[in-house]
Amino acid sequence: MMRTYPMLLTVVVGSACLFGALGYAGDAPKPDGTVSVQVEAWTPRGQGFGFTWGKGMLRMTNGTTQVFTLQGIGVRGNESGIADMEAHGQVFNLKNAADFAGTYKQSPGNAPAGTDPKALVMKNEKGVVVVLGLKVETETNPYLTLDASDQDVKVKIER
């Protein structure tokens, strides 16, 4: 009986730790919506900082959809030219679609748990956080990354 007690104690404590960790992982914030953006970007040669403009769709979890435009996300690359790209992401801290519009600044400290380290995390003056990931064809555009460190990103809701 003395041998089973330490083994039983180990199983109980180990299970509590495992289920506690799984419960913590489940506490990651749930997004209030998603975004998809068609982006056109011009990048200069040699790791230059390019300019972007685009149009997107905000889809909130409450069923609200809004078309928006954006300007100012930087694109870094080592070849010059214009590239068509697609970015997808999640939106957090958004209760009212009107609060989505605004000026966003890069804000990696606001990344929700589990965010891809390559994702662009931005926050606007109303506290809305957007996490964007770039979708590009790796054969034609493997050198492009999103960046908002050098400028503000302006988002406007279309009416």
N, CA, C and O of each residue as an XYZ file, in Angstrom:
636
protein
N       0.821     -1.192      0.000
C       0.000      0.000      0.000
C       0.866      1.257      0.000
O       0.489      2.274     -0.583
N       2.018      1.187      0.650
C       2.900      2.353      0.704
C       3.425      2.729     -0.671
O       3.684      3.905     -0.931
N       3.588      1.748     -1.561
C       4.102      2.044     -2.902
C       3.039      2.684     -3.788
O       3.367      3.514     -4.635
N       1.807      2.326     -3.613
C       0.755      2.882     -4.462
C       0.422      4.321     -4.103
O       0.002      5.084     -4.972
N       0.596      4.710     -2.850
C       0.295      6.081     -2.448
C       1.145      7.113     -3.189
O       0.575      8.065     -3.722
N       2.489      6.982     -3.258
C       3.271      7.961     -4.014
C       2.926      7.950     -5.509
O       2.907      8.998     -6.156
N       2.655      6.752     -6.051
C       2.309      6.679     -7.470
C       0.967      7.366     -7.714
O       0.820      8.112     -8.682
N      -0.010      7.121     -6.846
C      -1.316      7.745     -6.973
C      -1.202      9.259     -6.829
O      -1.834     10.007     -7.575
N      -0.392      9.708     -5.868
C      -0.171     11.136     -5.675
C       0.452     11.769     -6.920
O       0.063     12.870     -7.311
N       1.414     11.087     -7.544
C       2.057     11.572     -8.761
C       1.041     11.703     -9.892
O       1.049     12.694    -10.621
N       0.173     10.717    -10.040
C      -0.845     10.744    -11.099
C      -1.821     11.894    -10.862
O      -2.177     12.604    -11.802
N      -2.253     12.084     -9.623
C      -3.216     13.145     -9.317
C      -2.596     14.521     -9.553
O      -3.213     15.370    -10.196
N      -1.396     14.752     -9.046
C      -0.734     16.053     -9.212
C      -0.415     16.300    -10.688
O      -0.614     17.409    -11.184
N       0.074     15.283    -11.388
C       0.377     15.427    -12.813
C      -0.859     15.746    -13.626
O      -0.808     16.577    -14.532
N      -1.976     15.093    -13.312
C      -3.230     15.366    -14.025
C      -3.711     16.787    -13.769
O      -4.173     17.472    -14.682
N      -3.597     17.224    -12.508
C      -4.021     18.593    -12.188
C      -3.198     19.611    -12.959
O      -3.737     20.595    -13.465
N      -1.898     19.380    -13.052
C      -1.036     20.301    -13.812
C      -1.401     20.291    -15.282
O      -1.481     21.348    -15.910
N      -1.623     19.110    -15.839
C      -1.957     18.993    -17.255
C      -3.279     19.681    -17.554
O      -3.358     20.487    -18.481
N      -4.316     19.378    -16.786
C      -5.614     19.980    -17.050
C      -5.628     21.471    -16.732
O      -6.354     22.232    -17.371
N      -4.839     21.891    -15.761
C      -4.716     23.321    -15.472
C      -4.093     24.062    -16.635
O      -4.540     25.151    -16.995
N      -3.058     23.474    -17.228
C      -2.402     24.098    -18.380
C      -3.336     24.133    -19.577
O      -3.368     25.124    -20.306
N      -4.101     23.060    -19.791
C      -5.045     23.047    -20.903
C      -6.145     24.078    -20.694
O      -6.578     24.722    -21.650
N      -6.599     24.241    -19.465
C      -7.611     25.247    -19.172
C      -7.088     26.640    -19.427
O      -7.825     27.490    -19.927
N      -5.834     26.899    -19.097
C      -5.238     28.207    -19.323
C      -5.157     28.510    -20.809
O      -5.440     29.630    -21.235
N      -4.768     27.503    -21.607
C      -4.676     27.708    -23.059
C      -6.043     28.046    -23.639
O      -6.130     28.788    -24.618
N      -7.108     27.513    -23.052
C      -8.449     27.780    -23.537
C      -8.920     29.186    -23.207
O      -9.941     29.623    -23.739
N      -8.209     29.913    -22.346
C      -8.605     31.243    -21.937
C      -8.109     32.328    -22.886
O      -8.269     33.511    -22.586
N      -7.518     31.971    -24.011
C      -7.060     32.968    -24.982
C      -8.267     33.787    -25.433
O      -9.361     33.239    -25.565
N      -8.093     35.078    -25.670
C      -9.236     35.914    -26.045
C      -9.856     35.452    -27.362
O      -9.166     35.004    -28.278
N     -11.152     35.574    -27.421
C     -11.866     35.223    -28.648
C     -11.965     36.479    -29.507
O     -12.242     37.561    -28.990
N     -11.744     36.348    -30.811
C     -11.837     37.531    -31.674
C     -13.276     38.021    -31.772
O     -14.227     37.247    -31.666
N     -13.408     39.329    -31.978
C     -14.718     39.942    -32.193
C     -15.062     40.004    -33.668
O     -16.168     40.397    -34.040
N     -14.112     39.616    -34.507
C     -14.354     39.622    -35.939
C     -13.123     39.189    -36.708
O     -12.066     38.920    -36.137
N     -13.290     39.129    -38.021
C     -12.184     38.799    -38.915
C     -12.108     39.850    -40.009
O     -13.086     40.542    -40.293
N     -10.942     39.958    -40.615
C     -10.756     40.862    -41.747
C     -10.063     40.119    -42.878
O      -9.249     39.223    -42.654
N     -10.399     40.506    -44.071
C      -9.660     40.065    -45.253
C      -9.432     41.314    -46.091
O     -10.336     42.129    -46.272
N      -8.214     41.453    -46.597
C      -7.830     42.680    -47.300
C      -7.103     42.320    -48.587
O      -6.183     41.503    -48.580
N      -7.512     42.923    -49.674
C      -6.778     42.852    -50.934
C      -5.837     44.047    -50.936
O      -6.285     45.193    -50.892
N      -4.560     43.790    -50.986
C      -3.560     44.841    -50.844
C      -2.726     44.937    -52.113
O      -2.322     43.923    -52.682
N      -2.479     46.147    -52.543
C      -1.509     46.397    -53.604
C      -0.358     47.146    -52.965
O      -0.560     48.070    -52.177
N       0.843     46.740    -53.311
C       2.010     47.356    -52.682
C       3.071     47.661    -53.715
O       3.272     46.913    -54.671
N       3.739     48.771    -53.501
C       4.906     49.124    -54.302
C       6.100     49.063    -53.370
O       6.097     49.677    -52.303
N       7.120     48.321    -53.775
C       8.338     48.237    -52.959
C       9.548     48.592    -53.787
O       9.684     48.132    -54.921
N      10.426     49.402    -53.238
C      11.680     49.702    -53.922
C      12.671     48.551    -53.744
O      12.507     47.721    -52.850
N      13.670     48.503    -54.570
C      14.685     47.445    -54.516
C      15.576     47.620    -53.282
O      15.820     48.740    -52.833
N      16.054     46.498    -52.743
C      17.072     46.535    -51.698
C      16.546     46.717    -50.287
O      16.990     47.629    -49.590
N      15.618     45.884    -49.840
C      15.075     45.942    -48.490
C      14.403     47.272    -48.195
O      14.344     47.705    -47.044
N      13.902     47.912    -49.229
C      13.247     49.195    -49.036
C      11.889     49.049    -48.403
O      11.339     47.953    -48.300
N      11.362     50.175    -47.984
C      10.054     50.232    -47.346
C       9.071     50.754    -48.372
O       9.206     51.886    -48.836
N       8.088     49.952    -48.735
C       7.147     50.344    -49.776
C       5.869     50.936    -49.219
O       5.724     51.132    -48.012
N       4.964     51.209    -50.105
C       3.693     51.820    -49.747
C       2.574     50.900    -50.167
O       2.678     50.215    -51.184
N       1.486     50.874    -49.383
C       0.365     50.006    -49.703
C      -0.948     50.762    -49.676
O      -1.079     51.819    -49.059
N      -1.887     50.196    -50.351
C      -3.248     50.666    -50.319
C      -4.101     49.448    -50.568
O      -3.665     48.505    -51.229
N      -5.295     49.455    -50.056
C      -6.131     48.276    -50.240
C      -7.559     48.487    -49.793
O      -7.934     49.527    -49.251
N      -8.337     47.452    -50.048
C      -9.750     47.442    -49.701
C     -10.039     46.107    -49.036
O      -9.522     45.069    -49.449
N     -10.870     46.144    -48.005
C     -11.122     44.915    -47.270
C     -12.532     44.797    -46.759
O     -13.377     45.670    -46.955
N     -12.757     43.663    -46.085
C     -14.060     43.370    -45.503
C     -13.868     42.993    -44.045
O     -13.072     42.114    -43.715
N     -14.610     43.673    -43.174
C     -14.670     43.348    -41.757
C     -15.920     42.516    -41.538
O     -17.010     42.897    -41.966
N     -15.763     41.379    -40.873
C     -16.902     40.521    -40.527
C     -16.890     40.337    -39.005
O     -16.017     39.667    -38.454
N     -17.872     40.941    -38.344
C     -17.939     40.830    -36.888
C     -18.699     39.570    -36.494
O     -19.509     39.059    -37.268
N     -18.440     39.076    -35.300
C     -19.102     37.855    -34.838
C     -20.605     38.061    -34.628
O     -21.352     37.085    -34.565
N     -21.059     39.307    -34.518
C     -22.493     39.577    -34.360
C     -23.219     39.629    -35.709
O     -24.416     39.913    -35.753
N     -22.510     39.358    -36.806
C     -23.121     39.333    -38.133
C     -22.934     40.609    -38.943
O     -23.256     40.624    -40.131
N     -22.432     41.663    -38.348
C     -22.196     42.928    -39.046
C     -21.034     42.775    -40.018
O     -20.004     42.197    -39.671
N     -21.196     43.288    -41.226
C     -20.096     43.330    -42.196
C     -19.920     44.776    -42.661
O     -20.893     45.513    -42.818
N     -18.674     45.162    -42.876
C     -18.351     46.517    -43.326
C     -17.211     46.445    -44.329
O     -16.245     45.706    -44.138
N     -17.334     47.218    -45.395
C     -16.238     47.372    -46.346
C     -15.378     48.526    -45.845
O     -15.902     49.522    -45.347
N     -14.068     48.395    -45.975
C     -13.172     49.460    -45.529
C     -12.007     49.594    -46.488
O     -11.714     48.692    -47.272
N     -11.349     50.740    -46.409
C     -10.112     50.967    -47.153
C      -8.996     51.176    -46.146
O      -9.231     51.605    -45.017
N      -7.799     50.872    -46.564
C      -6.653     51.133    -45.701
C      -5.520     51.676    -46.527
O      -5.418     51.438    -47.730
N      -4.675     52.411    -45.845
C      -3.511     53.006    -46.481
C      -2.410     53.100    -45.437
O      -2.653     53.526    -44.308
N      -1.212     52.706    -45.811
C      -0.077     52.946    -44.949
C       0.652     51.752    -44.389
O       1.728     51.917    -43.814
N       0.108     50.541    -44.532
C       0.889     49.393    -44.052
C       2.149     49.343    -44.898
O       2.087     49.416    -46.125
N       3.266     49.221    -44.253
C       4.520     49.120    -44.985
C       4.752     47.706    -45.468
O       4.309     46.740    -44.846
N       5.444     47.597    -46.570
C       5.849     46.298    -47.093
C       7.345     46.358    -47.310
O       7.853     47.228    -48.018
N       8.034     45.434    -46.701
C       9.482     45.351    -46.881
C       9.776     44.222    -47.854
O       9.151     43.162    -47.815
N      10.744     44.476    -48.729
C      11.131     43.466    -49.699
C      12.473     43.794    -50.305
O      12.993     44.895    -50.123
N      13.035     42.844    -51.025
C      14.351     43.088    -51.617
C      14.307     43.168    -53.130
O      15.353     43.200    -53.778
N      13.124     43.201    -53.699
C      12.982     43.402    -55.140
C      11.952     44.492    -55.355
O      10.977     44.596    -54.610
N      12.170     45.301    -56.371
C      11.237     46.395    -56.607
C      10.060     45.920    -57.445
O      10.142     44.916    -58.152
N       8.972     46.660    -57.349
C       7.814     46.369    -58.165
C       6.519     46.532    -57.401
O       6.503     46.887    -56.222
N       5.428     46.260    -58.110
C       4.096     46.305    -57.525
C       3.633     44.876    -57.342
O       3.749     44.057    -58.254
N       3.111     44.575    -56.171
C       2.640     43.223    -55.877
C       1.206     43.277    -55.389
O       0.834     44.158    -54.613
N       0.410     42.339    -55.843
C      -0.942     42.166    -55.329
C      -0.874     41.085    -54.264
O      -0.342     40.000    -54.502
N      -1.411     41.380    -53.097
C      -1.342     40.440    -51.987
C      -2.691     40.364    -51.296
O      -3.588     41.171    -51.538
N      -2.805     39.385    -50.444
C      -3.996     39.223    -49.637
C      -3.564     39.058    -48.185
O      -2.643     38.299    -47.883
N      -4.234     39.769    -47.298
C      -3.953     39.640    -45.872
C      -5.245     39.227    -45.172
O      -6.333     39.684    -45.522
N      -5.103     38.360    -44.184
C      -6.237     37.897    -43.387
C      -5.886     38.066    -41.930
O      -4.719     37.994    -41.547
N      -6.898     38.290    -41.122
C      -6.600     38.428    -39.709
C      -7.817     38.417    -38.826
O      -8.943     38.173    -39.261
N      -7.545     38.694    -37.556
C      -8.576     38.724    -36.539
C      -8.602     40.103    -35.886
O      -7.605     40.826    -35.871
N      -9.766     40.443    -35.350
C      -9.974     41.733    -34.708
C     -10.413     41.481    -33.263
O     -11.278     40.644    -33.005
N      -9.809     42.212    -32.332
C     -10.116     42.067    -30.913
C     -10.523     43.419    -30.327
O     -10.165     44.466    -30.866
N     -11.262     43.394    -29.235
C     -11.710     44.605    -28.516
C     -12.609     45.477    -29.387
O     -12.572     46.703    -29.284
N     -13.409     44.860    -30.235
C     -14.299     45.605    -31.130
C     -15.750     45.276    -30.794
O     -16.216     44.164    -31.043
N     -16.446     46.229    -30.238
C     -17.866     46.043    -29.895
C     -18.775     46.787    -30.863
O     -19.928     46.401    -31.056
N     -18.261     47.850    -31.473
C     -19.024     48.687    -32.387
C     -18.225     48.819    -33.684
O     -17.054     49.196    -33.648
N     -18.837     48.516    -34.820
C     -18.122     48.542    -36.101
C     -17.494     49.905    -36.387
O     -16.453     49.972    -37.039
N     -18.099     50.979    -35.916
C     -17.553     52.325    -36.158
C     -16.187     52.496    -35.499
O     -15.377     53.297    -35.966
N     -15.917     51.758    -34.422
C     -14.632     51.868    -33.734
C     -13.482     51.233    -34.520
O     -12.316     51.417    -34.169
N     -13.802     50.490    -35.577
C     -12.767     49.865    -36.397
C     -11.968     50.916    -37.176
O     -10.765     50.763    -37.387
N     -12.645     51.968    -37.594
C     -11.964     53.047    -38.327
C     -11.006     53.757    -37.394
O     -11.253     53.848    -36.192
N      -9.915     54.261    -37.945
C      -8.986     55.019    -37.134
C      -7.562     54.891    -37.614
O      -7.294     54.396    -38.709
N      -6.656     55.347    -36.775
C      -5.234     55.300    -37.078
C      -4.600     54.212    -36.220
O      -4.667     54.258    -34.991
N      -3.992     53.248    -36.870
C      -3.378     52.114    -36.184
C      -1.869     52.299    -36.128
O      -1.248     52.841    -37.041
N      -1.311     51.833    -35.033
C       0.145     51.819    -34.859
C       0.562     50.392    -34.518
O      -0.184     49.640    -33.890
N       1.756     50.043    -34.941
C       2.265     48.720    -34.630
C       2.294     48.543    -33.119
O       2.723     49.441    -32.394
N       1.836     47.382    -32.640
C       1.695     47.169    -31.202
C       1.897     45.693    -30.851
O       0.946     45.026    -30.443
N       3.121     45.172    -31.002
C       3.345     43.747    -30.752
C       3.024     43.314    -29.325
O       2.748     42.137    -29.093
N       3.053     44.231    -28.373
C       2.732     43.893    -26.992
C       1.268     43.540    -26.779
O       0.913     42.997    -25.733
N       0.409     43.838    -27.754
C      -1.011     43.518    -27.654
C      -1.383     42.243    -28.387
O      -2.567     41.964    -28.576
N      -0.396     41.468    -28.802
C      -0.664     40.221    -29.522
C      -1.340     39.223    -28.595
O      -0.831     38.952    -27.508
N      -2.485     38.667    -29.007
C      -3.130     37.642    -28.189
C      -2.264     36.378    -28.126
O      -1.401     36.163    -28.977
N      -2.504     35.561    -27.123
C      -1.759     34.310    -26.974
C      -1.893     33.482    -28.246
O      -2.975     33.386    -28.826
N      -0.799     32.893    -28.668
C      -0.809     32.022    -29.842
C      -0.657     32.738    -31.170
O      -0.773     32.103    -32.218
N      -0.400     34.040    -31.163
C      -0.248     34.796    -32.412
C       1.037     34.402    -33.120
O       2.085     34.259    -32.490
N       0.949     34.226    -34.433
C       2.126     33.925    -35.248
C       3.133     35.061    -35.088
O       2.768     36.227    -35.231
N       4.390     34.741    -34.795
C       5.383     35.814    -34.613
C       5.611     36.658    -35.858
O       6.137     37.766    -35.754
N       5.231     36.164    -37.036
C       5.385     36.933    -38.276
C       4.206     37.864    -38.527
O       4.259     38.692    -39.437
N       3.143     37.742    -37.735
C       1.938     38.546    -37.947
C       2.194     40.004    -37.566
O       3.022     40.299    -36.704
N       1.477     40.895    -38.215
C       1.516     42.314    -37.893
C       0.398     42.583    -36.887
O      -0.770     42.323    -37.173
N       0.751     43.098    -35.717
C      -0.222     43.418    -34.670
C      -0.298     44.940    -34.570
O       0.714     45.611    -34.364
N      -1.515     45.475    -34.719
C      -1.721     46.927    -34.685
C      -2.865     47.259    -33.741
O      -3.774     46.455    -33.533
N      -2.803     48.463    -33.171
C      -3.852     48.925    -32.258
C      -4.205     50.355    -32.613
O      -3.326     51.168    -32.896
N      -5.521     50.668    -32.598
C      -5.923     52.042    -32.887
C      -6.207     52.810    -31.602
O      -6.110     52.265    -30.502
N      -6.556     54.072    -31.758
C      -6.757     54.952    -30.615
C      -7.977     54.567    -29.772
O      -8.128     55.063    -28.656
N      -8.845     53.694    -30.284
C     -10.025     53.245    -29.533
C      -9.789     51.898    -28.863
O     -10.702     51.330    -28.263
N      -8.555     51.382    -28.965
C      -8.221     50.112    -28.318
C      -8.477     48.876    -29.152
O      -8.275     47.760    -28.673
N      -8.920     49.048    -30.393
C      -9.165     47.901    -31.274
C      -7.822     47.340    -31.727
O      -6.940     48.086    -32.154
N      -7.675     46.027    -31.631
C      -6.438     45.357    -32.022
C      -6.713     44.505    -33.255
O      -7.679     43.743    -33.294
N      -5.853     44.642    -34.258
C      -5.945     43.841    -35.483
C      -4.650     43.048    -35.618
O      -3.553     43.592    -35.490
N      -4.802     41.755    -35.881
C      -3.661     40.871    -36.118
C      -3.765     40.405    -37.562
O      -4.703     39.694    -37.924
N      -2.796     40.805    -38.394
C      -2.828     40.494    -39.831
C      -1.681     39.581    -40.229
O      -0.543     39.745    -39.790
N      -2.013     38.626    -41.065
C      -1.001     37.772    -41.673
C      -1.077     37.914    -43.174
O      -2.171     37.999    -43.733
N       0.050     37.941    -43.829
C       0.137     38.149    -45.273
C       0.108     36.811    -45.996
O       0.807     35.870    -45.620
N      -0.705     36.744    -47.031
C      -0.753     35.551    -47.880
C      -0.139     35.924    -49.220
O      -0.696     36.742    -49.953
N       1.002     35.332    -49.546
C       1.645     35.571    -50.838
C       2.064     34.238    -51.414
O       2.243     33.256    -50.693
N       2.218     34.221    -52.719
C       2.746     33.025    -53.358
C       4.242     33.004    -53.113
O       4.957     33.915    -53.529
N       4.718     31.965    -52.437
C       6.128     31.945    -52.062
C       7.045     31.827    -53.275
O       8.214     32.202    -53.197
N       6.538     31.316    -54.390
C       7.400     31.234    -55.571
C       7.646     32.606    -56.199
O       8.724     32.862    -56.736
N       6.639     33.490    -56.131
C       6.782     34.783    -56.796
C       7.108     35.928    -55.850
O       7.732     36.904    -56.264
N       6.704     35.831    -54.598
C       6.910     36.928    -53.657
C       7.412     36.448    -52.295
O       6.813     36.813    -51.283
N       8.460     35.664    -52.215
C       8.882     35.143    -50.913
C       9.548     36.182    -50.031
O       9.808     35.919    -48.857
N       9.824     37.346    -50.571
C      10.633     38.347    -49.895
C       9.812     39.433    -49.208
O      10.391     40.331    -48.597
N       8.497     39.383    -49.285
C       7.673     40.464    -48.762
C       7.208     40.192    -47.330
O       6.834     39.068    -46.994
N       7.234     41.225    -46.497
C       6.690     41.152    -45.141
C       5.946     42.438    -44.833
O       6.297     43.500    -45.345
N       4.909     42.346    -43.990
C       4.151     43.520    -43.563
C       4.881     44.214    -42.425
O       5.555     43.572    -41.620
N       4.740     45.528    -42.369
C       5.405     46.290    -41.333
C       4.641     47.596    -41.139
O       4.189     48.205    -42.108
N       4.500     48.018    -39.901
C       3.855     49.308    -39.636
C       4.717     50.163    -38.718
O       4.224     51.102    -38.092
N       5.995     49.841    -38.640
C       6.849     50.528    -37.676
C       7.214     51.946    -38.087
O       7.486     52.782    -37.224
N       7.228     52.235    -39.374
C       7.678     53.547    -39.832
C       6.554     54.556    -40.054
O       6.818     55.733    -40.298
N       5.322     54.110    -39.973
C       4.231     55.021    -40.280
C       2.941     54.528    -39.653
O       2.880     53.413    -39.135
N       1.909     55.360    -39.702
C       0.598     54.994    -39.206
C      -0.191     54.344    -40.326
O       0.030     54.630    -41.503
N      -1.114     53.465    -39.953
C      -1.999     52.818    -40.912
C      -3.374     53.440    -40.716
O      -3.918     53.421    -39.612
N      -3.929     53.983    -41.774
C      -5.232     54.633    -41.720
C      -6.287     53.686    -42.282
O      -6.141     53.157    -43.384
N      -7.364     53.478    -41.501
C      -8.462     52.628    -41.906
C      -9.724     53.481    -41.918
O     -10.019     54.181    -40.949
N     -10.471     53.418    -43.025
C     -11.723     54.172    -43.155
C     -12.827     53.203    -43.536
O     -12.657     52.351    -44.408
N     -13.971     53.351    -42.861
C     -15.157     52.570    -43.191
C     -15.819     53.223    -44.395
O     -16.003     54.439    -44.424
N     -16.174     52.421    -45.384
C     -16.881     52.960    -46.561
C     -18.368     52.975    -46.284
O     -18.910     52.046    -45.686
N     -19.003     54.002    -46.706
C     -20.454     54.138    -46.478
C     -21.207     53.908    -47.760
O     -22.435     53.978    -47.776
